[in-house]
Amino acid sequence: MDKPAPDYDLVLAGGGLANGLLAWRLRSVRPELRILLLEGGERIGGNHTWSFHDSDLTQEQQAWIAPLVSHRWPCYQVAFPELARTLEGGYASIASSDFARVIEAALGPCLRTGARIARLTPTSVLLASGETIHAHAVIDGRGMRPAARLSLGYQTFLGQELRLAAPHGLAAPVIMDATVQQQGGYRFVYLLPFGPDRVLVEDTHYVDTAAWEPERLRTNIAAYVRTRGWQVLEVLREEQGSLPIVLAGDFDGFWADLAGQPSSGLRAGLFHPTTGYSLPHAVRLSERIAALPDLAAPALFDAIQDEARREWQGQRFYRLLNRMLFLAGRPEQRWRVMQRFYRLPAPLIARFYAGRLHLADKIRLLSGKPPVPVLQALSAARKIHPEQIRKPA
């Protein structure tokens, strides 16, 4: 029996960051393609704030995502028990409301919301309604999948966007205020000033499991706000999440488990291994896919896997640092590792976040008096090699 003719060149399953950027990019530079973005909710993007440093992207990349940027600042700050510092360099945030407003308008009929997915293959999507959609390729961008092939820590957070009774007085984002009580892991508060009396306050924890207690984080935020002397008039919205921090993994096994299914974003393992942030990776993947001459599922799978392999190989040093952060010393002392990191030269810090460390940077990061016991650090560095990752039954 003949296969049904494809309805589309490309179907993007899930309207999160990676697939949203990709759909928008394709509509901009390859409008002749028949694409469809499927989102189960009422709007794409969910309820998130995505942030990045200017140095994470090229000038050309900053230019094409500029319509999405909600807020931009020329510097940012960090605070630790023994260090407070302002670092020059652009920092920007994209609110999911602006992400949805811009991209939905650009996609028009190439977007279907309220489309719940029951099952997909590399070339088809079965909706919960019973409708089947066929395409030359389907990209699965529905978030992180079970990580049996990866050894992970987690960055868990809960954020509240607040309207205050008086100006907050913040001159710049505070991306880490680790002067707070640590509570059994590396904890910091993240502050984004969206207006004179409007601020996002996130209580963030680097912890060993994805399990967390939202009520405790809400209580932490309320206590932090009081220490700042702020009076809250209104909680405008709340967002929460758990980002993966990679300690080690079996790359080939991870991709074998995908069984030829093109994927994007966290589902493809495309994120910064130490922060869990994925916007720069999503931008790069969008550009690469938009330049491919062949968008059939096998060629697309191979191209995305190649992109992920290059990222994985370049992140080996980061995974070493992550093991030292999570496995050496006591969890409540992890802030010392980050405090030492932020004493380093600003250009090195920028290259760290951009994933472009030089050999001299790596030597600098490991030199000097370590903030955790030497023997424990060496032991942590040797732990959890890829071949020790448990294979699924």
PyMOL commands that set and color helices and strands:
alter all, ss='L'
color gray80, all
select helices_A, chain A and resi 17-29+54-56+59-68+96-110+214-227+251-256+265-268+279-290+297-314+316-327+331-333+335-341+346-354+359-366+374-382+386-388
alter helices_A, ss='H'
color red, helices_A
select strands_A, chain A and resi 8-13+35-39+49-53+71-80+83-95+111-113+117-121+124-127+132-140+150-164+174-177+186-195+198-207+232-249
alter strands_A, ss='S'
color yellow, strands_A
deselect
rebuild
show_as cartoon
